[in-house]
Amino acid sequence: MDFDETSGDLTPEEHQYFLSKLNEQLGELLVESDDTLHEMQGADHEFPDPADRANYEFERNTTLRIRDRERKLAKKVQQSIDRLEAGTYNECDECSEPIGKKRLDARPVSTLCINCKEIAEQQEHIRKS
């Protein structure tokens, strides 16, 4: 989609575009979560070999960590949908300036404009040093 970056406000077409994109992403995350839940509920394995059991546990824990990250992402997607409906979707949480529409297209759950995100990353890097 071509975005009008000169205006901070979303056009009705842009609003619908982002709403569809966010709803699609949320739907995919929920389907994957349901698939994992059903998969794990049906998994009652007996492992005579300890190595097989360890491998199964490792894969299961990895899957759970991935699903936890996806759960957190689903929460961010829902918050983005709420912000979109409230009219604050493309407003930076830090400086209240518009978040670039191309940035939102690349990362629909963005809450910071590129300048504020760069500052936050620099501060995080300093804290880790």
Backbone as a chain_set.jsonl record, in Angstrom:
{"seq": "MDFDETSGDLTPEEHQYFLSKLNEQLGELLVESDDTLHEMQGADHEFPDPADRANYEFERNTTLRIRDRERKLAKKVQQSIDRLEAGTYNECDECSEPIGKKRLDARPVSTLCINCKEIAEQQEHIRKS", "coords": {"N": [[0.849, -1.174, 0.0], [0.468, 2.25, -0.709], [1.53, 4.909, 1.24], [0.52, 8.009, 2.671], [2.814, 9.909, 3.812], [3.007, 12.528, 4.514], [0.939, 13.365, 6.026], [0.036, 12.972, 9.388], [-2.227, 11.755, 10.29], [-4.305, 8.865, 9.911], [-5.723, 7.754, 6.897], [-9.079, 6.727, 5.992], [-8.801, 4.391, 4.456], [-6.201, 3.564, 5.109], [-6.565, 3.098, 7.824], [-8.34, 0.91, 7.74], [-6.696, -0.899, 6.406], [-4.569, -1.306, 8.282], [-6.074, -2.31, 10.421], [-7.07, -4.699, 9.33], [-4.635, -6.012, 8.874], [-3.607, -6.264, 11.506], [-5.669, -7.787, 12.724], [-5.486, -10.132, 11.206], [-2.914, -11.007, 11.905], [-3.289, -11.433, 14.656], [-5.218, -13.453, 14.567], [-3.726, -15.549, 13.364], [-1.822, -16.019, 15.369], [-3.467, -16.916, 17.453], [-4.52, -19.271, 16.363], [-2.201, -20.834, 16.123], [-1.563, -21.059, 18.821], [-3.78, -22.491, 19.791], [-3.406, -24.877, 18.339], [-1.025, -25.827, 19.464], [-1.85, -26.225, 22.102], [-3.769, -28.293, 21.798], [-2.112, -30.259, 20.766], [-0.342, -30.712, 22.885], [-2.073, -31.584, 24.866], [-2.824, -34.048, 23.948], [-0.536, -35.465, 24.14], [0.847, -38.028, 25.64], [3.309, -39.67, 26.45], [5.325, -42.597, 26.715], [8.591, -43.189, 27.506], [11.072, -45.352, 27.137], [13.751, -44.989, 26.757], [16.065, -42.837, 28.167], [17.342, -40.779, 26.746], [15.608, -40.252, 24.616], [13.446, -39.3, 26.054], [14.586, -36.978, 27.191], [15.088, -35.509, 24.871], [12.472, -35.126, 23.953], [11.437, -33.573, 26.081], [13.084, -31.312, 25.863], [12.298, -30.316, 23.31], [9.616, -29.811, 23.859], [9.79, -27.833, 25.89], [11.041, -25.817, 24.425], [9.044, -25.27, 22.551], [7.073, -24.325, 24.294], [8.312, -21.974, 25.229], [8.413, -20.501, 22.857], [5.67, -20.245, 22.352], [4.955, -18.727, 24.573], [6.221, -16.316, 23.995], [4.759, -15.697, 21.711], [2.269, -15.392, 22.87], [2.664, -13.061, 24.342], [3.128, -11.362, 22.197], [0.631, -11.476, 20.959], [-0.887, -10.134, 22.851], [0.21, -7.569, 22.569], [-0.57, -7.067, 19.95], [-3.365, -6.997, 20.256], [-3.541, -4.751, 21.918], [-2.645, -2.867, 20.103], [-4.702, -2.919, 18.238], [-6.724, -1.898, 19.858], [-5.667, 0.678, 20.296], [-5.742, 1.616, 17.69], [-8.5, 1.717, 17.228], [-9.1, 3.647, 19.094], [-7.972, 5.831, 18.004], [-5.324, 6.51, 18.408], [-3.302, 5.042, 17.34], [-1.096, 5.541, 15.595], [0.477, 7.223, 17.09], [3.241, 8.256, 18.887], [4.256, 6.857, 21.951], [6.05, 8.139, 23.623], [6.772, 10.81, 22.673], [4.535, 11.777, 21.436], [4.461, 12.366, 18.763], [3.722, 11.613, 15.28], [3.981, 8.162, 14.4], [5.836, 6.774, 11.858], [4.113, 5.682, 8.951], [5.11, 3.743, 7.272], [6.831, 2.5, 9.003], [4.988, 1.413, 10.799], [3.772, -0.334, 9.06], [5.814, -2.152, 8.634], [6.303, -3.022, 11.23], [3.714, -3.624, 12.905], [2.982, -3.411, 15.628], [4.314, -1.344, 16.761], [5.038, 1.201, 19.124], [6.501, 3.374, 19.437], [8.002, 6.186, 17.834], [10.557, 6.307, 15.281], [12.755, 7.853, 16.152], [12.456, 8.0, 18.997], [12.569, 5.277, 19.551], [15.185, 4.656, 18.811], [16.589, 6.132, 20.745], [15.709, 4.802, 23.067], [16.824, 2.273, 22.613], [19.542, 2.913, 22.662], [19.818, 3.736, 25.328], [19.198, 1.325, 26.589], [21.325, -0.227, 25.717], [23.416, 1.081, 27.002], [22.763, 0.571, 29.685], [23.196, -2.184, 29.748], [25.883, -2.343, 29.434]], "CA": [[0.0, 0.0, 0.0], [1.179, 3.529, -0.7], [1.122, 5.698, 2.394], [0.731, 9.456, 2.649], [3.647, 10.207, 4.984], [2.951, 13.956, 4.831], [-0.104, 13.539, 7.039], [0.16, 12.061, 10.517], [-3.495, 11.053, 10.484], [-4.582, 7.75, 9.019], [-6.904, 7.855, 6.043], [-9.957, 5.576, 6.253], [-8.231, 3.212, 3.804], [-5.067, 3.14, 5.923], [-7.148, 2.552, 9.049], [-8.848, -0.423, 7.421], [-5.53, -1.713, 6.073], [-3.894, -1.701, 9.514], [-6.993, -3.143, 11.188], [-7.049, -6.035, 8.713], [-3.312, -6.59, 9.109], [-3.523, -6.646, 12.915], [-6.605, -8.891, 12.977], [-4.923, -11.328, 10.586], [-1.795, -11.439, 12.74], [-3.855, -11.965, 15.896], [-5.845, -14.732, 14.235], [-2.678, -16.555, 13.171], [-1.241, -16.336, 16.677], [-4.436, -17.699, 18.224], [-4.592, -20.611, 15.768], [-0.983, -21.549, 16.523], [-1.689, -21.34, 20.244], [-4.746, -23.59, 19.927], [-2.777, -26.095, 17.819], [-0.069, -26.3, 20.465], [-2.62, -26.716, 23.245], [-4.331, -29.612, 21.456], [-0.985, -31.165, 20.588], [0.209, -31.064, 24.194], [-3.069, -32.32, 25.635], [-2.85, -35.418, 23.455], [0.792, -36.065, 24.262], [1.098, -38.796, 26.862], [4.28, -40.61, 25.914], [6.191, -43.413, 27.552], [9.916, -43.221, 26.901], [11.981, -46.256, 27.834], [15.116, -44.484, 26.614], [16.195, -41.504, 28.77], [17.731, -39.785, 25.732], [14.382, -39.879, 23.903], [12.674, -38.481, 26.996], [15.256, -35.672, 27.28], [14.846, -34.811, 23.611], [11.062, -34.723, 23.972], [11.303, -32.474, 27.041], [13.734, -30.141, 25.281], [11.419, -29.798, 22.257], [8.404, -29.298, 24.512], [10.141, -26.574, 26.542], [11.281, -24.84, 23.364], [7.723, -24.904, 22.036], [6.406, -23.499, 25.305], [8.931, -20.643, 25.229], [7.951, -19.828, 21.637], [4.253, -19.895, 22.541], [4.897, -17.634, 25.541], [6.55, -15.1, 23.238], [3.619, -15.415, 20.844], [1.193, -14.893, 23.743], [2.991, -11.664, 24.612], [2.913, -10.63, 20.947], [-0.822, -11.385, 20.769], [-1.335, -9.064, 23.739], [0.614, -6.314, 21.924], [-1.425, -6.89, 18.763], [-4.675, -6.554, 20.743], [-3.381, -3.365, 22.365], [-2.538, -2.046, 18.89], [-6.07, -2.81, 17.707], [-7.421, -0.961, 20.748], [-5.153, 2.024, 20.004], [-6.252, 1.987, 16.371], [-9.906, 2.083, 17.402], [-9.155, 4.871, 19.9], [-7.411, 6.939, 17.22], [-3.967, 6.831, 18.857], [-2.451, 3.969, 16.842], [0.165, 6.02, 15.016], [1.002, 8.276, 17.961], [4.346, 7.767, 19.717], [3.987, 6.872, 23.388], [6.994, 9.023, 24.312], [6.775, 12.225, 22.266], [3.224, 12.047, 20.839], [4.586, 12.642, 17.329], [3.265, 10.46, 14.492], [4.866, 7.052, 14.052], [5.774, 6.638, 10.402], [3.207, 4.638, 8.479], [5.942, 2.652, 6.752], [7.307, 1.782, 10.204], [3.848, 0.632, 11.281], [3.551, -1.417, 8.112], [6.862, -3.135, 8.875], [6.131, -3.534, 12.609], [2.394, -3.085, 13.265], [2.776, -3.214, 17.062], [5.19, -0.258, 17.215], [4.42, 2.234, 19.953], [7.449, 4.491, 19.463], [8.524, 6.649, 16.551], [11.916, 5.806, 15.089], [13.686, 8.612, 16.99], [12.321, 7.564, 20.39], [13.025, 3.888, 19.617], [16.648, 4.691, 18.795], [17.012, 6.606, 22.066], [15.448, 3.711, 24.01], [17.819, 1.228, 22.371], [20.832, 3.413, 23.146], [19.773, 3.679, 26.791], [19.26, -0.089, 26.958], [22.711, -0.653, 25.47], [24.245, 1.661, 28.072], [22.463, -0.174, 30.915], [23.775, -3.525, 29.651], [27.352, -2.233, 29.436]], "C": [[0.892, 1.233, 0.0], [0.619, 4.377, 0.437], [1.414, 7.16, 2.156], [1.478, 9.811, 3.928], [3.606, 11.69, 5.356], [1.919, 14.247, 5.912], [0.099, 12.514, 8.142], [-1.087, 11.235, 10.735], [-3.64, 9.919, 9.478], [-5.814, 8.062, 8.177], [-7.813, 6.673, 6.384], [-9.416, 4.281, 5.623], [-7.054, 2.664, 4.609], [-5.544, 2.509, 7.226], [-7.612, 1.126, 8.806], [-7.699, -1.389, 7.106], [-4.843, -2.221, 7.341], [-4.788, -2.59, 10.382], [-7.002, -4.567, 10.64], [-5.734, -6.74, 8.994], [-3.181, -7.082, 10.553], [-4.449, -7.816, 13.239], [-6.101, -10.198, 12.379], [-3.779, -11.891, 11.433], [-2.304, -12.059, 14.042], [-4.492, -13.327, 15.655], [-4.83, -15.849, 14.06], [-2.059, -16.981, 14.498], [-2.176, -17.209, 17.503], [-4.572, -19.117, 17.687], [-3.385, -21.441, 16.185], [-1.042, -21.935, 17.999], [-2.644, -22.506, 20.48], [-4.152, -24.908, 19.457], [-1.815, -26.683, 18.845], [-0.796, -26.879, 21.669], [-3.168, -28.109, 22.97], [-3.231, -30.656, 21.315], [-0.458, -31.641, 21.946], [-0.784, -31.839, 25.05], [-3.095, -33.788, 25.217], [-1.532, -36.144, 23.632], [0.968, -36.719, 25.62], [2.017, -39.937, 26.444], [5.022, -41.348, 27.005], [7.522, -43.508, 26.831], [10.819, -44.162, 27.685], [13.431, -45.767, 27.785], [15.207, -43.072, 27.197], [16.585, -40.413, 27.76], [16.516, -39.322, 24.943], [13.522, -38.964, 24.766], [13.264, -37.073, 27.104], [15.019, -34.857, 26.017], [13.41, -34.29, 23.54], [10.858, -33.527, 24.901], [11.934, -31.186, 26.513], [12.84, -29.501, 24.219], [10.154, -29.184, 22.855], [8.674, -27.943, 25.178], [10.408, -25.47, 25.529], [9.956, -24.348, 22.793], [6.988, -24.004, 23.015], [6.995, -22.088, 25.363], [8.481, -19.841, 24.007], [6.507, -19.377, 21.824], [4.097, -18.774, 23.567], [5.225, -16.305, 24.857], [5.391, -14.698, 22.33], [2.43, -14.893, 21.653], [1.411, -13.418, 24.053], [2.78, -10.814, 23.363], [1.42, -10.454, 20.682], [-1.405, -10.275, 21.64], [-0.993, -7.701, 23.134], [-0.248, -6.026, 20.697], [-2.803, -6.394, 19.201], [-4.621, -5.115, 21.239], [-3.288, -2.42, 21.165], [-3.909, -1.859, 18.254], [-6.864, -1.817, 18.544], [-6.977, 0.476, 20.485], [-5.658, 2.523, 18.649], [-7.702, 2.453, 16.472], [-10.061, 3.376, 18.199], [-8.588, 6.083, 19.159], [-6.005, 7.335, 17.625], [-2.934, 5.837, 18.335], [-1.098, 4.469, 16.341], [0.753, 7.195, 15.795], [2.059, 7.667, 18.885], [3.998, 7.904, 21.195], [4.873, 7.856, 24.144], [6.789, 10.495, 23.972], [5.468, 12.685, 21.631], [3.287, 12.471, 19.369], [4.081, 11.422, 16.563], [4.371, 9.414, 14.304], [4.736, 6.907, 12.539], [4.904, 5.463, 9.974], [3.981, 3.464, 7.887], [6.503, 1.828, 7.908], [6.192, 0.894, 10.746], [3.551, -0.537, 10.345], [4.564, -2.533, 8.343], [6.704, -3.804, 10.242], [4.832, -2.948, 13.158], [2.167, -2.835, 14.749], [3.666, -2.113, 17.623], [4.408, 0.762, 18.027], [5.31, 3.473, 20.04], [7.829, 4.884, 18.045], [9.981, 6.209, 16.457], [12.923, 6.543, 15.974], [13.64, 8.151, 18.445], [12.787, 6.117, 20.553], [14.55, 3.837, 19.633], [17.201, 5.145, 20.149], [16.843, 5.497, 23.102], [16.477, 2.594, 23.844], [19.201, 1.65, 22.854], [20.893, 3.342, 24.672], [19.858, 2.239, 27.286], [20.675, -0.623, 26.783], [23.641, -0.149, 26.571], [24.022, 0.901, 29.38], [23.101, -1.558, 30.906], [25.286, -3.488, 29.735], [27.92, -2.179, 30.82]], "O": [[1.946, 1.25, 0.637], [-0.593, 4.541, 0.577], [2.411, 7.519, 1.53], [0.875, 9.993, 4.986], [4.119, 12.072, 6.408], [2.012, 15.247, 6.624], [0.308, 11.332, 7.871], [-1.025, 10.142, 11.297], [-3.162, 10.004, 8.346], [-6.816, 8.568, 8.681], [-7.359, 5.713, 7.006], [-9.561, 3.202, 6.198], [-6.92, 1.451, 4.775], [-4.992, 1.505, 7.676], [-7.303, 0.231, 9.593], [-7.735, -2.555, 7.498], [-4.566, -3.413, 7.468], [-4.298, -3.528, 11.011], [-6.947, -5.529, 11.406], [-5.717, -7.928, 9.317], [-2.7, -8.19, 10.793], [-4.054, -8.739, 13.953], [-6.271, -11.259, 12.979], [-3.69, -13.1, 11.648], [-1.801, -13.095, 14.477], [-4.321, -14.248, 16.454], [-5.035, -16.962, 14.542], [-1.805, -18.165, 14.722], [-1.729, -18.137, 18.177], [-4.723, -20.062, 18.461], [-3.522, -22.607, 16.555], [-0.614, -23.026, 18.375], [-2.353, -23.402, 21.273], [-4.359, -25.944, 20.089], [-1.794, -27.894, 19.065], [-0.395, -27.916, 22.197], [-3.048, -29.004, 23.807], [-3.411, -31.81, 21.705], [-0.166, -32.823, 22.129], [-0.383, -32.662, 25.872], [-3.357, -34.668, 26.038], [-1.429, -37.326, 23.303], [1.207, -36.046, 26.622], [1.557, -41.034, 26.124], [5.308, -40.804, 28.071], [7.564, -43.875, 25.657], [11.283, -43.818, 28.772], [14.234, -46.09, 28.66], [14.478, -42.187, 26.749], [16.194, -39.256, 27.915], [16.395, -38.138, 24.63], [12.947, -37.988, 24.284], [12.525, -36.089, 27.107], [14.777, -33.652, 26.087], [13.168, -33.158, 23.12], [10.175, -32.57, 24.535], [11.383, -30.1, 26.694], [12.643, -28.286, 24.223], [9.686, -28.144, 22.391], [7.877, -27.015, 25.042], [10.042, -24.316, 25.753], [9.771, -23.15, 22.579], [6.351, -23.031, 22.611], [6.259, -21.115, 25.526], [8.202, -18.646, 24.11], [6.163, -18.244, 21.487], [3.191, -17.951, 23.439], [4.576, -15.291, 25.115], [5.078, -13.515, 22.192], [1.673, -14.048, 21.174], [0.472, -12.622, 24.032], [2.311, -9.679, 23.452], [0.994, -9.393, 20.228], [-2.312, -9.559, 21.214], [-1.809, -6.781, 23.18], [-0.611, -4.878, 20.44], [-3.352, -5.476, 18.592], [-5.551, -4.343, 21.007], [-3.797, -1.301, 21.214], [-4.239, -0.769, 17.786], [-7.595, -0.988, 18.001], [-7.804, 1.388, 20.453], [-5.962, 3.705, 18.486], [-8.083, 3.461, 15.876], [-11.028, 4.116, 18.011], [-8.707, 7.217, 19.624], [-5.531, 8.397, 17.223], [-1.81, 5.794, 18.835], [-0.067, 3.868, 16.641], [1.438, 8.049, 15.232], [1.798, 6.683, 19.577], [3.504, 8.943, 21.632], [4.481, 8.353, 25.199], [6.648, 11.331, 24.865], [5.315, 13.867, 21.322], [2.278, 12.887, 18.798], [4.015, 10.324, 17.116], [5.534, 9.749, 14.079], [3.625, 6.918, 12.009], [4.957, 4.386, 10.568], [3.546, 2.317, 7.992], [6.635, 0.609, 7.804], [6.436, -0.256, 11.11], [3.127, -1.603, 10.79], [4.226, -3.714, 8.262], [6.944, -5.003, 10.387], [4.844, -1.898, 13.802], [1.238, -2.109, 15.104], [3.763, -1.963, 18.841], [3.287, 1.138, 17.684], [4.933, 4.484, 20.631], [7.962, 4.033, 17.165], [10.568, 5.785, 17.453], [13.851, 5.923, 16.495], [14.686, 7.934, 19.056], [13.345, 5.767, 21.593], [15.138, 3.06, 20.386], [18.185, 4.586, 20.634], [17.732, 5.275, 23.923], [16.947, 2.033, 24.833], [19.947, 0.834, 23.395], [21.907, 2.933, 25.238], [20.516, 1.964, 28.289], [21.161, -1.388, 27.616], [24.539, -0.864, 27.015], [24.976, 0.616, 30.103], [23.507, -2.053, 31.958], [25.911, -4.493, 30.07], [29.137, -2.087, 30.985]]}, "num_chains": 1, "name": "protein.A"}
